[in-house]
C-alpha cells in the first residue's frame, strides 16, 4: 500500500511539473516618456515598446512646482517651433502605478531631446502624474486600416493617438480642436509608415504631430 501511495505521489508531481505555467512579467523598470503641451496642460506619453515592461500606451496630465512647470512649458513651445522633443526619465518605478491609474509623484530628469538618443539633461524635479487620460495595452494585430483613439483633455482640446499594432507601426500624438467636448473630424488617416508620414498626419488632423516615433516600431 505504501508503495502504491508513493507511486501516486510521484506521478502527481510529474504531471504538475509538466503543466504549462503562465509567465507573469514585472513592470518595474525605467520608463521614458515624451512631453507635449495641450493648451495650458503638460502631458506625458509613455514611450512604449512591443514587449513588457513597456507594452502599454499611457498618457497622463502631469505637473510639478511652478518654477519648473514654467520652464517645461517654455521648452515645449520652443521644441514645437524647432520640431524637436522634450522627454523625461523618471527613476526606476513600477509601471503598474500608471496602468492602474494611480497618481504617483516621481523623481524625474527632464531632457532636451530624446533621453536615449543624445538628449541633454536640463534639470531634475518631482513630477506628479495627476490625471490619467489614456491607458491601453499594445495589441499585436494586423489591422485592415490604421486605428486612432481620441483623448479628451478639455472641452476645447483633444489629442488623437495612433493605436500601435504589428510592425511596421508608429506612435503619434496630434492636437485637435473640440467643440463642447466633441471632435468634428474623422478618426482615420490612411498614413503608411514612410518619410511623408508626418505630412500625411498633418493633412488628416490639421496640425503637425506633437509627437511621432517610428524607429521603435520599424521592421528590423
N, C-alpha and C positions, 0 to 999 in steps of 0.2 A: 504493500500500500504506500509506504514511504517513497519507494522508487517511482511509482506511478505519479505521485504528487510532485516529485522533483522534476520529472519529465514534463509535466503540465506547466510548471512554473518556468522552465527553460524555454519551452515553445512559446509561451505567452510573452516572455521578454524579447524573444527574437522577432515575433510578429510586431511588437510595439516599436522596436528599433527600426523596422523597415517601413513604418508608417510615415508618409511624407509630412514634414514639419513646415508650417507656414513661417517663413522668414520675416521677421519684423525689422524695420530699418530705424536707426537712430536719426533724428533730425537735428542733433546737436552739431554745430559747426560754425564756420564763418560765412555769413550770408551778405554778400554785397548787394547794393541797391542803387538805382538811379533816382535822382530827384527831378521833379518838374514843378512848374508854377502854374496853378489853375486859379486864375483870379488873384485873390489875396491869400490863397491857401497853398502850402507846400505839400506835395505828395511824394511818397517814397514807394517805388516799384521794385519789388524783389527781382533780382536778375536770375531767372530760373535756368535749369538745365534739365535734360531728359531723365536723369537718374536721381534717386534720393542721395543726399538730403535736400535737394534743390528743386524737386519736381512739382513746384507749386507756383502759379501766378498769383501774386498778392500785391494789392495796392492799399496803402494807408495814408490818411492825413497825419502829418507829424508836426511837432512843434518843439521849441527849445526856448531858452531865455531871450529876452527882447533884443539884446545886442547881437547875438549870434543869428537870430532869425532875420534881422535886417541885413546882415552880411550875406546870408544864404540867398535871400530874395534878390539882392543886388547882383550876386554872382550868377544866378539863374537868368536874370534879364540880359546880362552880358553874354552868357553862353548861348542864349537863343539867337542873338544877333550874329554870333560867330559860328553858329551851328556846331557847338562843342557840347560837352557833357559836364554835369556836376554829379558826382557819385559819393556814396558813403560806405564805410565798412564798420559795422558795429563790432564790439568784442564778441568772442565766441558765445553763442546762445542757442537755445532750443527753438527751432522754427515753429514747433507746436504752439508756442505762445501766440504767434500770429495766426496760425492755422485755426486755432480755437477762438480767434477774435478777442484775445485779451489785450490789455493796454499797457505794456511794459515801458519802462524808461531804461534806455541802454546807453552805455558809454560808446561814443561813435566818433570816428575820424571822417572829416569832410575832405573830399579830393576835388581839385580842378582837373577834369579829365577822368578817364576810366581808371579805377583804383588798381587794376591788374595790368593795364596796358600803358604804362608811362605817366599816369596821373600824378599830380603834385599834391601832397598833403597840405591842407590850408590850416586847419585847427581841429581840436577835439572838443566835443560838447556832449552833454547829456540830452539825448533825443527821446522825446515821448511819442509813442505810437498811439495817438489819441482816438482815432476813429477808423475802424476797418471799413473799406469801401468795396473790396473785391478779394475773394479767396476761392481759387479753383485749382484742382489738381490737373496737371497736364495729361491729356488723353492721347495716347499714341495711336492715332487713327489716320486713315487716308480719306479725307472728305471729298465729295464731288465738287465742292466750291469752298472758297475761303469763308471763315466764320468770324463774327465780331460780337462783342458784348458792349453795352453802354453802362458806364459808371456815372451815376448822378452825384455831382459834387455840391451843387446848389440848384435853386430853381432856374437859374440862368446859365449855368455852366455844367458841361458834361465832358467825359473822356471816353473815346472809343478805343477799346483794347482788342487787339487781334488774338484769337484763341490759337495757341501754339498746338500744332498737330505733327504728323510724321514729317521727316526730312524730305525735301528742304522746306523750312518754315522760317518764321521770324517773330520777334516780339516788338510790338509797336503801341504807342500811346498818342492819340490825336485829340486835341481840344476841339469841342464843338459847342455851338450856342444852343441853349434850350429855351423854350417858351413855356412858362408855367410848369417847368419840370419835364417837358416833353420835347423829343428830338423830331424835327420835321423832315429830316433827311432819311436816307435809307442806310441800314446797317449791312452794307455789302460793298465789295470792291474787288473787281477782277484784277488782282495785282500779283502777277508772278514774281518770284524772287529773282530779280535782275538788277542791273545797275540803275535802272529807272524806277525802282520801287518807291523811293521817297517822293518822286514827282507824281507817280500814279496815286499814292495815298493822299497827296495834297489835292489832286483833282477830285478825288472821291469825297473827301471830308472838309474841303475848303480851308485847310490850314496845313502848314508844314508839320510833320510829326514831331511832337515834343521829345519823343524817344523812339529810336529804331535800332534794333540789334538783329543781325543776320548771321554773323560768324559762328555763334554758338549752336546754330541750328542748320548749318550747311551740311551737304553730303560730303563725307570725307573722301 
